[in-house]
Amino acid sequence: MESRAPEWEFREVWLSRDQSRESARQHLTAAADTGRWELDRVHLHADGHRVIRLRRRIYRMQRTA
């Protein structure tokens, strides 16, 4: 059996500076619960908006027979 590095799918979420931390947390929690997304990176820009990168693992089905 061959061991390979995991493959990831990425998604970027842009949040405005006016959005509260609580609403951002709720949005990201919903994405994690429903789509199996996990936090990969958060980038805070000088003007206050945030770009959040989420990731989830891609599972490839392998033929067994």
PDB file of N, CA, C and O in Angstrom:
ATOM      1  N   MET A   1       0.841  -1.177   0.000  1.00  0.00           N
ATOM      2  CA  MET A   1       0.000   0.000   0.000  1.00  0.00           C
ATOM      3  C   MET A   1       0.890   1.247   0.000  1.00  0.00           C
ATOM      4  O   MET A   1       1.873   1.322   0.737  1.00  0.00           O
ATOM      5  N   GLU A   2       0.547   2.174  -0.798  1.00  0.00           N
ATOM      6  CA  GLU A   2       1.345   3.369  -1.002  1.00  0.00           C
ATOM      7  C   GLU A   2       0.903   4.484  -0.053  1.00  0.00           C
ATOM      8  O   GLU A   2      -0.290   4.768   0.055  1.00  0.00           O
ATOM      9  N   SER A   3       1.854   5.115   0.631  1.00  0.00           N
ATOM     10  CA  SER A   3       1.547   6.212   1.541  1.00  0.00           C
ATOM     11  C   SER A   3       1.772   7.536   0.812  1.00  0.00           C
ATOM     12  O   SER A   3       2.867   7.808   0.320  1.00  0.00           O
ATOM     13  N   ARG A   4       0.731   8.346   0.751  1.00  0.00           N
ATOM     14  CA  ARG A   4       0.818   9.639   0.061  1.00  0.00           C
ATOM     15  C   ARG A   4       0.461  10.755   1.024  1.00  0.00           C
ATOM     16  O   ARG A   4      -0.247  10.545   2.009  1.00  0.00           O
ATOM     17  N   ALA A   5       0.958  11.933   0.728  1.00  0.00           N
ATOM     18  CA  ALA A   5       0.600  13.100   1.524  1.00  0.00           C
ATOM     19  C   ALA A   5      -0.873  13.420   1.299  1.00  0.00           C
ATOM     20  O   ALA A   5      -1.390  13.219   0.200  1.00  0.00           O
ATOM     21  N   PRO A   6      -1.550  13.915   2.326  1.00  0.00           N
ATOM     22  CA  PRO A   6      -2.969  14.225   2.159  1.00  0.00           C
ATOM     23  C   PRO A   6      -3.178  15.346   1.146  1.00  0.00           C
ATOM     24  O   PRO A   6      -2.348  16.246   1.017  1.00  0.00           O
ATOM     25  N   GLU A   7      -4.287  15.279   0.437  1.00  0.00           N
ATOM     26  CA  GLU A   7      -4.665  16.336  -0.495  1.00  0.00           C
ATOM     27  C   GLU A   7      -5.714  17.198   0.197  1.00  0.00           C
ATOM     28  O   GLU A   7      -6.595  16.690   0.891  1.00  0.00           O
ATOM     29  N   TRP A   8      -5.606  18.503  -0.001  1.00  0.00           N
ATOM     30  CA  TRP A   8      -6.490  19.444   0.670  1.00  0.00           C
ATOM     31  C   TRP A   8      -7.264  20.270  -0.341  1.00  0.00           C
ATOM     32  O   TRP A   8      -6.779  20.558  -1.435  1.00  0.00           O
ATOM     33  N   GLU A   9      -8.461  20.640   0.039  1.00  0.00           N
ATOM     34  CA  GLU A   9      -9.289  21.589  -0.704  1.00  0.00           C
ATOM     35  C   GLU A   9      -9.328  22.848   0.145  1.00  0.00           C
ATOM     36  O   GLU A   9      -9.466  22.770   1.366  1.00  0.00           O
ATOM     37  N   PHE A  10      -9.208  24.010  -0.490  1.00  0.00           N
ATOM     38  CA  PHE A  10      -9.163  25.270   0.243  1.00  0.00           C
ATOM     39  C   PHE A  10     -10.346  26.159  -0.133  1.00  0.00           C
ATOM     40  O   PHE A  10     -10.890  26.077  -1.234  1.00  0.00           O
ATOM     41  N   ARG A  11     -10.721  27.005   0.812  1.00  0.00           N
ATOM     42  CA  ARG A  11     -11.810  27.963   0.605  1.00  0.00           C
ATOM     43  C   ARG A  11     -11.456  29.232   1.367  1.00  0.00           C
ATOM     44  O   ARG A  11     -11.055  29.173   2.530  1.00  0.00           O
ATOM     45  N   GLU A  12     -11.604  30.373   0.715  1.00  0.00           N
ATOM     46  CA  GLU A  12     -11.316  31.640   1.378  1.00  0.00           C
ATOM     47  C   GLU A  12     -12.616  32.335   1.741  1.00  0.00           C
ATOM     48  O   GLU A  12     -13.554  32.388   0.947  1.00  0.00           O
ATOM     49  N   VAL A  13     -12.653  32.867   2.954  1.00  0.00           N
ATOM     50  CA  VAL A  13     -13.802  33.605   3.457  1.00  0.00           C
ATOM     51  C   VAL A  13     -13.316  35.012   3.782  1.00  0.00           C
ATOM     52  O   VAL A  13     -12.343  35.191   4.515  1.00  0.00           O
ATOM     53  N   TRP A  14     -14.002  36.003   3.231  1.00  0.00           N
ATOM     54  CA  TRP A  14     -13.656  37.398   3.495  1.00  0.00           C
ATOM     55  C   TRP A  14     -14.666  37.956   4.484  1.00  0.00           C
ATOM     56  O   TRP A  14     -15.874  37.838   4.280  1.00  0.00           O
ATOM     57  N   LEU A  15     -14.170  38.566   5.558  1.00  0.00           N
ATOM     58  CA  LEU A  15     -15.029  39.161   6.570  1.00  0.00           C
ATOM     59  C   LEU A  15     -14.702  40.648   6.677  1.00  0.00           C
ATOM     60  O   LEU A  15     -13.537  41.038   6.770  1.00  0.00           O
ATOM     61  N   SER A  16     -15.741  41.464   6.662  1.00  0.00           N
ATOM     62  CA  SER A  16     -15.525  42.909   6.733  1.00  0.00           C
ATOM     63  C   SER A  16     -15.114  43.318   8.137  1.00  0.00           C
ATOM     64  O   SER A  16     -15.283  42.560   9.092  1.00  0.00           O
ATOM     65  N   ARG A  17     -14.587  44.496   8.247  1.00  0.00           N
ATOM     66  CA  ARG A  17     -14.154  44.997   9.550  1.00  0.00           C
ATOM     67  C   ARG A  17     -15.323  45.296  10.461  1.00  0.00           C
ATOM     68  O   ARG A  17     -15.151  45.390  11.676  1.00  0.00           O
ATOM     69  N   ASP A  18     -16.523  45.448   9.892  1.00  0.00           N
ATOM     70  CA  ASP A  18     -17.715  45.753  10.684  1.00  0.00           C
ATOM     71  C   ASP A  18     -18.317  44.508  11.336  1.00  0.00           C
ATOM     72  O   ASP A  18     -19.136  44.622  12.247  1.00  0.00           O
ATOM     73  N   GLN A  19     -17.925  43.345  10.884  1.00  0.00           N
ATOM     74  CA  GLN A  19     -18.480  42.109  11.426  1.00  0.00           C
ATOM     75  C   GLN A  19     -17.840  41.801  12.778  1.00  0.00           C
ATOM     76  O   GLN A  19     -16.619  41.849  12.922  1.00  0.00           O
ATOM     77  N   SER A  20     -18.669  41.487  13.756  1.00  0.00           N
ATOM     78  CA  SER A  20     -18.152  41.222  15.100  1.00  0.00           C
ATOM     79  C   SER A  20     -17.443  39.879  15.158  1.00  0.00           C
ATOM     80  O   SER A  20     -17.630  39.021  14.296  1.00  0.00           O
ATOM     81  N   ARG A  21     -16.632  39.715  16.182  1.00  0.00           N
ATOM     82  CA  ARG A  21     -15.927  38.439  16.366  1.00  0.00           C
ATOM     83  C   ARG A  21     -16.911  37.306  16.596  1.00  0.00           C
ATOM     84  O   ARG A  21     -16.712  36.191  16.114  1.00  0.00           O
ATOM     85  N   GLU A  22     -17.978  37.600  17.339  1.00  0.00           N
ATOM     86  CA  GLU A  22     -18.969  36.567  17.638  1.00  0.00           C
ATOM     87  C   GLU A  22     -19.663  36.081  16.370  1.00  0.00           C
ATOM     88  O   GLU A  22     -19.849  34.876  16.199  1.00  0.00           O
ATOM     89  N   SER A  23     -20.047  36.987  15.484  1.00  0.00           N
ATOM     90  CA  SER A  23     -20.701  36.556  14.241  1.00  0.00           C
ATOM     91  C   SER A  23     -19.708  35.830  13.331  1.00  0.00           C
ATOM     92  O   SER A  23     -20.086  34.889  12.634  1.00  0.00           O
ATOM     93  N   ALA A  24     -18.448  36.257  13.332  1.00  0.00           N
ATOM     94  CA  ALA A  24     -17.419  35.554  12.557  1.00  0.00           C
ATOM     95  C   ALA A  24     -17.217  34.148  13.106  1.00  0.00           C
ATOM     96  O   ALA A  24     -17.083  33.193  12.341  1.00  0.00           O
ATOM     97  N   ARG A  25     -17.195  34.020  14.426  1.00  0.00           N
ATOM     98  CA  ARG A  25     -17.041  32.709  15.054  1.00  0.00           C
ATOM     99  C   ARG A  25     -18.208  31.798  14.702  1.00  0.00           C
ATOM    100  O   ARG A  25     -18.003  30.621  14.404  1.00  0.00           O
ATOM    101  N   GLN A  26     -19.429  32.322  14.732  1.00  0.00           N
ATOM    102  CA  GLN A  26     -20.603  31.533  14.387  1.00  0.00           C
ATOM    103  C   GLN A  26     -20.549  31.067  12.934  1.00  0.00           C
ATOM    104  O   GLN A  26     -20.881  29.921  12.630  1.00  0.00           O
ATOM    105  N   HIS A  27     -20.129  31.960  12.043  1.00  0.00           N
ATOM    106  CA  HIS A  27     -20.017  31.613  10.623  1.00  0.00           C
ATOM    107  C   HIS A  27     -18.996  30.493  10.403  1.00  0.00           C
ATOM    108  O   HIS A  27     -19.262  29.543   9.668  1.00  0.00           O
ATOM    109  N   LEU A  28     -17.834  30.608  11.040  1.00  0.00           N
ATOM    110  CA  LEU A  28     -16.789  29.605  10.876  1.00  0.00           C
ATOM    111  C   LEU A  28     -17.152  28.290  11.557  1.00  0.00           C
ATOM    112  O   LEU A  28     -16.801  27.220  11.060  1.00  0.00           O
ATOM    113  N   THR A  29     -17.842  28.358  12.678  1.00  0.00           N
ATOM    114  CA  THR A  29     -18.288  27.145  13.363  1.00  0.00           C
ATOM    115  C   THR A  29     -19.304  26.399  12.511  1.00  0.00           C
ATOM    116  O   THR A  29     -19.264  25.172  12.429  1.00  0.00           O
ATOM    117  N   ALA A  30     -20.212  27.130  11.879  1.00  0.00           N
ATOM    118  CA  ALA A  30     -21.193  26.495  11.000  1.00  0.00           C
ATOM    119  C   ALA A  30     -20.504  25.817   9.815  1.00  0.00           C
ATOM    120  O   ALA A  30     -20.886  24.714   9.426  1.00  0.00           O
ATOM    121  N   ALA A  31     -19.503  26.462   9.245  1.00  0.00           N
ATOM    122  CA  ALA A  31     -18.764  25.867   8.127  1.00  0.00           C
ATOM    123  C   ALA A  31     -18.030  24.605   8.579  1.00  0.00           C
ATOM    124  O   ALA A  31     -17.961  23.623   7.840  1.00  0.00           O
ATOM    125  N   ALA A  32     -17.488  24.634   9.783  1.00  0.00           N
ATOM    126  CA  ALA A  32     -16.764  23.468  10.298  1.00  0.00           C
ATOM    127  C   ALA A  32     -17.721  22.313  10.571  1.00  0.00           C
ATOM    128  O   ALA A  32     -17.406  21.160  10.277  1.00  0.00           O
ATOM    129  N   ASP A  33     -18.883  22.619  11.130  1.00  0.00           N
ATOM    130  CA  ASP A  33     -19.840  21.564  11.484  1.00  0.00           C
ATOM    131  C   ASP A  33     -20.495  20.941  10.267  1.00  0.00           C
ATOM    132  O   ASP A  33     -20.686  19.725  10.224  1.00  0.00           O
ATOM    133  N   THR A  34     -20.840  21.742   9.289  1.00  0.00           N
ATOM    134  CA  THR A  34     -21.588  21.220   8.146  1.00  0.00           C
ATOM    135  C   THR A  34     -20.706  20.728   7.010  1.00  0.00           C
ATOM    136  O   THR A  34     -21.101  19.820   6.279  1.00  0.00           O
ATOM    137  N   GLY A  35     -19.536  21.297   6.847  1.00  0.00           N
ATOM    138  CA  GLY A  35     -18.717  20.940   5.694  1.00  0.00           C
ATOM    139  C   GLY A  35     -17.385  20.322   6.013  1.00  0.00           C
ATOM    140  O   GLY A  35     -16.585  20.100   5.105  1.00  0.00           O
ATOM    141  N   ARG A  36     -17.109  20.032   7.282  1.00  0.00           N
ATOM    142  CA  ARG A  36     -15.836  19.460   7.715  1.00  0.00           C
ATOM    143  C   ARG A  36     -14.644  20.376   7.420  1.00  0.00           C
ATOM    144  O   ARG A  36     -13.533  19.895   7.194  1.00  0.00           O
ATOM    145  N   TRP A  37     -14.871  21.682   7.423  1.00  0.00           N
ATOM    146  CA  TRP A  37     -13.791  22.630   7.189  1.00  0.00           C
ATOM    147  C   TRP A  37     -13.047  22.878   8.488  1.00  0.00           C
ATOM    148  O   TRP A  37     -13.636  22.833   9.568  1.00  0.00           O
ATOM    149  N   GLU A  38     -11.755  23.140   8.381  1.00  0.00           N
ATOM    150  CA  GLU A  38     -10.957  23.513   9.540  1.00  0.00           C
ATOM    151  C   GLU A  38     -10.158  24.758   9.197  1.00  0.00           C
ATOM    152  O   GLU A  38      -9.892  25.041   8.029  1.00  0.00           O
ATOM    153  N   LEU A  39      -9.781  25.492  10.224  1.00  0.00           N
ATOM    154  CA  LEU A  39      -9.063  26.745  10.043  1.00  0.00           C
ATOM    155  C   LEU A  39      -7.636  26.459   9.589  1.00  0.00           C
ATOM    156  O   LEU A  39      -6.929  25.653  10.193  1.00  0.00           O
ATOM    157  N   ASP A  40      -7.224  27.131   8.515  1.00  0.00           N
ATOM    158  CA  ASP A  40      -5.860  26.979   8.008  1.00  0.00           C
ATOM    159  C   ASP A  40      -5.044  28.239   8.265  1.00  0.00           C
ATOM    160  O   ASP A  40      -3.924  28.155   8.768  1.00  0.00           O
ATOM    161  N   ARG A  41      -5.586  29.401   7.928  1.00  0.00           N
ATOM    162  CA  ARG A  41      -4.826  30.639   8.030  1.00  0.00           C
ATOM    163  C   ARG A  41      -5.770  31.829   8.167  1.00  0.00           C
ATOM    164  O   ARG A  41      -6.844  31.852   7.565  1.00  0.00           O
ATOM    165  N   VAL A  42      -5.364  32.815   8.959  1.00  0.00           N
ATOM    166  CA  VAL A  42      -6.117  34.062   9.102  1.00  0.00           C
ATOM    167  C   VAL A  42      -5.172  35.205   8.767  1.00  0.00           C
ATOM    168  O   VAL A  42      -4.065  35.290   9.298  1.00  0.00           O
ATOM    169  N   HIS A  43      -5.626  36.083   7.877  1.00  0.00           N
ATOM    170  CA  HIS A  43      -4.813  37.238   7.499  1.00  0.00           C
ATOM    171  C   HIS A  43      -5.619  38.486   7.792  1.00  0.00           C
ATOM    172  O   HIS A  43      -6.703  38.670   7.239  1.00  0.00           O
ATOM    173  N   LEU A  44      -5.102  39.344   8.655  1.00  0.00           N
ATOM    174  CA  LEU A  44      -5.750  40.601   9.010  1.00  0.00           C
ATOM    175  C   LEU A  44      -5.102  41.720   8.212  1.00  0.00           C
ATOM    176  O   LEU A  44      -3.898  41.952   8.317  1.00  0.00           O
ATOM    177  N   HIS A  45      -5.902  42.407   7.419  1.00  0.00           N
ATOM    178  CA  HIS A  45      -5.381  43.484   6.577  1.00  0.00           C
ATOM    179  C   HIS A  45      -5.360  44.808   7.334  1.00  0.00           C
ATOM    180  O   HIS A  45      -6.011  44.951   8.369  1.00  0.00           O
ATOM    181  N   ALA A  46      -4.614  45.767   6.813  1.00  0.00           N
ATOM    182  CA  ALA A  46      -4.439  47.060   7.470  1.00  0.00           C
ATOM    183  C   ALA A  46      -5.762  47.819   7.610  1.00  0.00           C
ATOM    184  O   ALA A  46      -5.951  48.563   8.573  1.00  0.00           O
ATOM    185  N   ASP A  47      -6.679  47.633   6.651  1.00  0.00           N
ATOM    186  CA  ASP A  47      -7.959  48.345   6.736  1.00  0.00           C
ATOM    187  C   ASP A  47      -8.964  47.639   7.643  1.00  0.00           C
ATOM    188  O   ASP A  47     -10.084  48.123   7.811  1.00  0.00           O
ATOM    189  N   GLY A  48      -8.586  46.507   8.228  1.00  0.00           N
ATOM    190  CA  GLY A  48      -9.434  45.841   9.213  1.00  0.00           C
ATOM    191  C   GLY A  48     -10.178  44.619   8.725  1.00  0.00           C
ATOM    192  O   GLY A  48     -10.699  43.868   9.549  1.00  0.00           O
ATOM    193  N   HIS A  49     -10.254  44.379   7.417  1.00  0.00           N
ATOM    194  CA  HIS A  49     -10.969  43.174   6.980  1.00  0.00           C
ATOM    195  C   HIS A  49     -10.061  41.954   7.119  1.00  0.00           C
ATOM    196  O   HIS A  49      -8.834  42.053   7.083  1.00  0.00           O
ATOM    197  N   ARG A  50     -10.710  40.803   7.278  1.00  0.00           N
ATOM    198  CA  ARG A  50      -9.980  39.562   7.492  1.00  0.00           C
ATOM    199  C   ARG A  50     -10.232  38.623   6.330  1.00  0.00           C
ATOM    200  O   ARG A  50     -11.343  38.533   5.808  1.00  0.00           O
ATOM    201  N   VAL A  51      -9.185  37.928   5.939  1.00  0.00           N
ATOM    202  CA  VAL A  51      -9.300  36.868   4.948  1.00  0.00           C
ATOM    203  C   VAL A  51      -8.928  35.579   5.681  1.00  0.00           C
ATOM    204  O   VAL A  51      -7.814  35.425   6.182  1.00  0.00           O
ATOM    205  N   ILE A  52      -9.883  34.670   5.726  1.00  0.00           N
ATOM    206  CA  ILE A  52      -9.705  33.427   6.459  1.00  0.00           C
ATOM    207  C   ILE A  52      -9.674  32.290   5.459  1.00  0.00           C
ATOM    208  O   ILE A  52     -10.574  32.169   4.627  1.00  0.00           O
ATOM    209  N   ARG A  53      -8.657  31.462   5.530  1.00  0.00           N
ATOM    210  CA  ARG A  53      -8.555  30.313   4.632  1.00  0.00           C
ATOM    211  C   ARG A  53      -8.898  29.053   5.410  1.00  0.00           C
ATOM    212  O   ARG A  53      -8.290  28.744   6.435  1.00  0.00           O
ATOM    213  N   LEU A  54      -9.877  28.341   4.899  1.00  0.00           N
ATOM    214  CA  LEU A  54     -10.305  27.083   5.489  1.00  0.00           C
ATOM    215  C   LEU A  54      -9.806  25.948   4.611  1.00  0.00           C
ATOM    216  O   LEU A  54      -9.569  26.133   3.417  1.00  0.00           O
ATOM    217  N   ARG A  55      -9.651  24.793   5.195  1.00  0.00           N
ATOM    218  CA  ARG A  55      -9.225  23.645   4.409  1.00  0.00           C
ATOM    219  C   ARG A  55      -9.985  22.404   4.865  1.00  0.00           C
ATOM    220  O   ARG A  55     -10.454  22.319   6.000  1.00  0.00           O
ATOM    221  N   ARG A  56     -10.090  21.454   3.955  1.00  0.00           N
ATOM    222  CA  ARG A  56     -10.616  20.145   4.310  1.00  0.00           C
ATOM    223  C   ARG A  56      -9.922  19.108   3.462  1.00  0.00           C
ATOM    224  O   ARG A  56      -9.515  19.368   2.330  1.00  0.00           O
ATOM    225  N   ARG A  57      -9.799  17.950   4.023  1.00  0.00           N
ATOM    226  CA  ARG A  57      -9.077  16.871   3.357  1.00  0.00           C
ATOM    227  C   ARG A  57      -9.942  16.254   2.267  1.00  0.00           C
ATOM    228  O   ARG A  57     -11.149  16.073   2.431  1.00  0.00           O
ATOM    229  N   ILE A  58      -9.298  15.937   1.158  1.00  0.00           N
ATOM    230  CA  ILE A  58      -9.969  15.250   0.058  1.00  0.00           C
ATOM    231  C   ILE A  58      -9.696  13.762   0.233  1.00  0.00           C
ATOM    232  O   ILE A  58      -8.545  13.327   0.275  1.00  0.00           O
ATOM    233  N   TYR A  59     -10.763  12.999   0.332  1.00  0.00           N
ATOM    234  CA  TYR A  59     -10.634  11.551   0.479  1.00  0.00           C
ATOM    235  C   TYR A  59     -10.870  10.912  -0.878  1.00  0.00           C
ATOM    236  O   TYR A  59     -11.923  11.093  -1.489  1.00  0.00           O
ATOM    237  N   ARG A  60      -9.898  10.176  -1.334  1.00  0.00           N
ATOM    238  CA  ARG A  60      -9.993   9.463  -2.602  1.00  0.00           C
ATOM    239  C   ARG A  60     -10.349   8.010  -2.327  1.00  0.00           C
ATOM    240  O   ARG A  60      -9.731   7.352  -1.491  1.00  0.00           O
ATOM    241  N   MET A  61     -11.331   7.534  -3.026  1.00  0.00           N
ATOM    242  CA  MET A  61     -11.722   6.145  -2.874  1.00  0.00           C
ATOM    243  C   MET A  61     -10.767   5.285  -3.707  1.00  0.00           C
ATOM    244  O   MET A  61     -10.483   5.595  -4.864  1.00  0.00           O
ATOM    245  N   GLN A  62     -10.280   4.206  -3.102  1.00  0.00           N
ATOM    246  CA  GLN A  62      -9.387   3.313  -3.810  1.00  0.00           C
ATOM    247  C   GLN A  62     -10.102   1.985  -4.056  1.00  0.00           C
ATOM    248  O   GLN A  62     -10.814   1.461  -3.199  1.00  0.00           O
ATOM    249  N   ARG A  63      -9.894   1.493  -5.199  1.00  0.00           N
ATOM    250  CA  ARG A  63     -10.506   0.223  -5.568  1.00  0.00           C
ATOM    251  C   ARG A  63      -9.857  -0.909  -4.758  1.00  0.00           C
ATOM    252  O   ARG A  63      -8.635  -0.962  -4.621  1.00  0.00           O
ATOM    253  N   THR A  64     -10.677  -1.795  -4.233  1.00  0.00           N
ATOM    254  CA  THR A  64     -10.154  -2.873  -3.400  1.00  0.00           C
ATOM    255  C   THR A  64     -10.140  -4.220  -4.123  1.00  0.00           C
ATOM    256  O   THR A  64      -9.452  -5.147  -3.697  1.00  0.00           O
ATOM    257  N   ALA A  65     -10.883  -4.326  -5.194  1.00  0.00           N
ATOM    258  CA  ALA A  65     -10.924  -5.618  -5.889  1.00  0.00           C
ATOM    259  C   ALA A  65     -10.519  -5.473  -7.342  1.00  0.00           C
ATOM    260  O   ALA A  65     -10.496  -6.459  -8.079  1.00  0.00           O
TER     261      ALA A  65
END
